[in-house]
Amino acid sequence: MPHETPAAAPPLDRLQRWMQAVIVHPGTIGEALVAAEAANDVAPERLEEVVRPSWSLTAAERVDVYHGMYLLRMTEALESDYPALRHFLGAEAFEDLVREYVQAYPSRSYTLNRLGDHLPRFLAEGPARPNGEFLHDLAQAELAITQVFDEEESPPVDGESLRAVPPKGWGTVSLRPTRALRLLNLRYGVFGHLDAAKHDRPAPRPRRRATFLAFYRRAYSVMRLELGRQEHALLSALTSGVPLGEALARSAREMKESKREQAVFRCFRTWLAEGLFSAIEVGESSSAGGGQVDH
Amino acid sequence: MAGNRWGFPDLGLGVGLRTTHYSHILSQQPKIGFFEVLTENYLDTGGRPLFILDQIAERYPLVMHGVSLSIGSTDPLDFDYLGKVKELARRTRALWVSDHVCWTGVLGRNTHDLLPLPYTEASLRHTVQRVRAVQEFLERPLVLENPSTYLEFTPNAMTEWEFVGRLAEESDCGLLFDVNNVYVSGFNHGYDPRAYIDAIPADRVCQYHLAGHTHKGTHILDTHSDHVVDPVWELFGHTIRHVGLRATLLEWDANIPAFEVVHAEVQKAQAWRDQEVTRAA
């Protein structure tokens, strides 16, 4: 409607600062309007000088439409990234967690896809809560899944590259991991909880046991592997650039005699076949000379 | 019926591209005029979303629709974001790039909501200058959508349609006219949506949006969660009479049904287009 006698407008930056402070406040609209961050820019008793009541809502109720939608939107975004955490906690406890989390780590990005990047850290460092260590581990696994999903595509090393490595060069090769690979070392099992959320089954009780996981991507789908302790150590060594010969020797030393070489090589072949590596670099000390077989 | 001043084509009827419909679209290749992609869903990802998008871009015309430009914010423009938008537009050969007349956050934060601007001379000047800067950077006209709003600022010195019309004229940008948003805001603020429609500069309108909403009794929320209601279809007909035929898109973002349902909903727009063409002939 045309406005013949507009009220004096607060400067745009002040108006926006005020409105944002009200919208993101974790309490009720009444609490939000009187909170210092908002009241410093617009005194609560002067609300109608800034926001006009409508035919059906007061000025405060109109601001509350935005205030209410903020937490809803943050919760929806985090639910889609942390479905198993949401499934385990239930709707109310999850919303409480989101309310606390977005106060500590509000979105500073143009995308909601990365809103949850700090949630595992928040669960580790934030207020103590029941099953805190388990929640942290579950959140770490779900964060790894979203990171693997969104990573840049890096094609896996192919057969031709493998054949190009001279027989005596294998001991010195270094393997570059595909970007879409995350290795986790957790205190709790989490696969049961990921599956329970996916199939809408009751979440199992958290069970403490050393858990070693790999999440990776194949044909644009996120895959997972549960690893043994030695397998995890070997894969960690390889992905951090330790030459293959040295990593295999380290790993074999830690295994029982009977399981040694076959087991280690079986793992290695599986990882190659699953596309966990994107390049092979032949070390300088190789008789075949240095070089890189890249893809 | 005249077109828009940039010659952006009337692509017919399209729908918003949503993850749940990917496999149907790729396997069934439905006959549809175009898809609109949510810009931010394809930035900072190198995985499946971009892989699928590349395939769809090979087969259909695409337009890009963003929610994080924050054109009215008093924070500095984010040129890192804009660079990624520009690259995605190049990659997908998007026919145009749109966002909203709104702001989404300040002090480095993003509320991820389309927040209303005060309709004052100062905020108009501020926004015009930013639209010009964005257009210069993107090297193409920016297309801006009228938002649904739930509050009005007391200091408003002009109507929303005056603000949007002047913004378009003074910054030389295009408009994405959302018919449902005008209906929603008209109800919430107590104005006649036809007054809005009759005032918009027709030659700047490049695209229409249609969507469903949620009626709360005291106000309407723009939820994109249902079928388009009859009064919005009536307004759509009125809009075509005033503006002309434009690429028309249905948005469905919550409780998303099967692709066929969304497709059938947007095809209802064809009857309105035919009716208005006949009337104009």
Interface residues (C-beta under 8 A of the other chain):
Chain A: M1 P2 H3 P6 A7 A8 A9 P10 P11 L12 D13 L15 Q16 R17 M19 Q20 I23 V24 E48 E49 V50 V51 R52 S54 W55 S56 L57 A59 E61 R62 V63 V65 Y66 M69 Y70 R73 M74 A77 P106 S107 R108 S109 Y110 T111 L112 N113 R114 V148 F149 D150 E151 E152 E153 R179 A180 R217 Y220 S221
Chain B: E40 N41 L43 D44 T45 G46 G47 R48 F51 S68 S73 T74 D78 Y81 W103 G105 V106 L107 G108 R109 N110 T111 H112 D113 L115 P118 T120 A122 S123 H126 Y150 L151 E152 F153 T154 P155 N156 A157 M158 T159 N188 H189 G190 Y191 G217 T218 H219 L221
